[in-house]
Amino acid sequence: MTAIQQLISNLSVCFALKDLGPLHFSLSVQVTHLPNCGLHLSQQKYITELLHRTKMDATKPLPTPMKTNLHLKKDASSAMHDPSLFRSIVGALQYMLITRPKLSYVVNKVCQYMHSPQDHHWKAVKRILRYLAGTRTHGLIIQQCSSPTIRAFSDADWGGDANNRKSTMGYCVFYGRNIIVWSSHKQ
């Protein structure tokens, strides 16, 4: 605590600042301090606002964000009547990846159709929203590391995109039990 107070006083010499105490909320991320000196980062309020914006406040939750073996295609249904809504919601889902790395793959899939969204793409987005409705309090837990080891995992689907036969790959890196880097993208 002495070092923190010293840093704050040194910074206040050069900058106008105020110590607001422990962090509880920042950039739509809710921070809960855990008893074991860890942090739980969630976006519960952001999810609630997103569901309200899409008029899915009272939607029935689903256990998974995507159907197994769902293959989204470029021209499989009619064009969506409001593509700006699709783009706005998918952009908001990208912001959800701050605390929900598990959604990287499914959000990556729907992002590939932002230029020309169709009705079946919107159904996939609504399924993600229904999953979020049931998992609002889920988030990222950051804990102190007793054994600081770095582990990395990766996977790819070989030519899994039905439109252009490109692969989608993903990876994640852990420092101890804390996920520190994650990504999913088309190759």
N, C-alpha and C positions, 0 to 999 in steps of 0.2 A: 504493500500500500504506500510505503514511503516513496518508492521509485515512481509510482503513478502520480502521486501528488507533486513530486519534483518535476516530472514531465509536463504536467498541466501548468505549473507556475512558469516554467521556461517558455512554453508556447504562448502564454498570456502576455509575455513581454513583447512578442512580435505580432500577435494577432488578438483581435477582440474575440473572446470566447467565454463560454459559461459551462461549467460542469453540471450536466443534468442528471448525474447519478448513473446507476446501472441501466443498460440498454433494455428496453421492453418492446419497442416497435420502430422499424426503420424501413422505408421504401416498400411498404406493404408486407414486410416480413415480421411476424410476431416472434419475439425472443422470450422463451421461458427458461429461467435459471433452475437447473435440476439440483437436488440435494447433494449429489456426488460431484459437484463443481463442473457439471456438464451444461450444455445448452441444447434446447430443443427449438429448432427453427421451423415455423409453419406459416402457411398463408391462408388460414381459415377465413378471415374476413374478406380477403381477395376472392376466394372461391365463392363465398356467399354473394358478393357483388356480381361476380361473373354469372352465376346461376340466375340472379335477379334480372340481369341485363338480357339474358336469353329467354326469360319467362319460364325457367325450369326450376323455380324455387321449391316446388312440392313434387319434384320428379322422384320416381322410384329408383333407388340406388342399384347399381350392378356390381358384381364382385370383381370384374376384370375390365380394363380399359379398351380392349379390342377382342373381337371374336378370333378364335383359333383359326389359323390358315386363311384369314381374310386377305384377299388380293384386290386392292383398289386398282381400277383401270381408268385410262384417260377418257374413253367414250363408252361408258356402260349405262348411262341414264341421261335424263334431260338436264339441261343447264339450270343452275340454281337461279331463282328469280331475284335474289339480292346478294350478289357476290361480295359486296362490301361488308356485309355482316359476317360472312364466312372468313374473310381476311382479318377482320377485327378480332374475332373470337380466336382464330388460330394464332394470331400475334399475341393475344393474352395468354394462350396456353404455352407459348414459348417462354413467357416470363415465369410461368409456373415451374419451369425446370430448375429454378434457383434452389428450391427446396424439395423437388420431386424428381430425382434422377431416373426413377423407375419409368417415367413417362417419356423419356427421350426417344425411344424407338417409335411409339405410336404418334407422337407429335411430329416427328420427322416424316412419317408416312403421309399425314394429312397436309403438311407444308408443301409437299411436292405438287399439289394441285391448286395452289393459290392463284395461279394465272387464269385458270378456267374451271372453277368449282362446279360440281354437278350434285344432284340430289343425293346420290349414294355416298359422296364425300361428306356432305353435311350430316348424314346419318352416322358416319364414323365419328365425327366431331361430337355429336350429341351423346354417343355412347361414352366417350371420354368424360364429358360433363356429368353424365349419370354416375360414372365411377367416382369422380371427384365428390359428388354429393354424398356418397357413403363413406368417404375417407377424408373429410374436411380437416380433421385434427392430425392427420399423418404429416410427417415432415422429416427433417434431417436432424439427427442427434450428433452432437460433437462432444467428445469426452477427452479427458486427459489420457495420454498414452503411457502405460506402464512399460510396454515393450515396443518402442518405436521401430516398426518394420514397415517396409514399403512392399506392397503386393499389387500386381496389375493383372487384369483379365481382359480378354478380347474375344470377339466372335464375329462371324459374318455369314450371311446367306449367299451362297454361290449363285449369282445370276438370278436373284429372287424377284426382281422387278419385271412384271409381265409386259410392260410397255417398251422397255429398251434393253432388257436382260442385264442391267447393271446390278452389282451387289450392294447391299447395305451392310455396313460394319459398325460395330460399337465397341467401346472400351471404357473401363473404369479403373482408377488408381486409388488405393487405400493407404493411408498413413495410420498404422495401428488398426483400430476398428473404424476410423473416420474416412468416409469417401471424400477425396479432395479434388479429383478431376474425373469428368465423365463426358462422353460424347456419343452420338449416333449420326452417321451421315452416309449418303450414297457415294459410292466410289466412281 
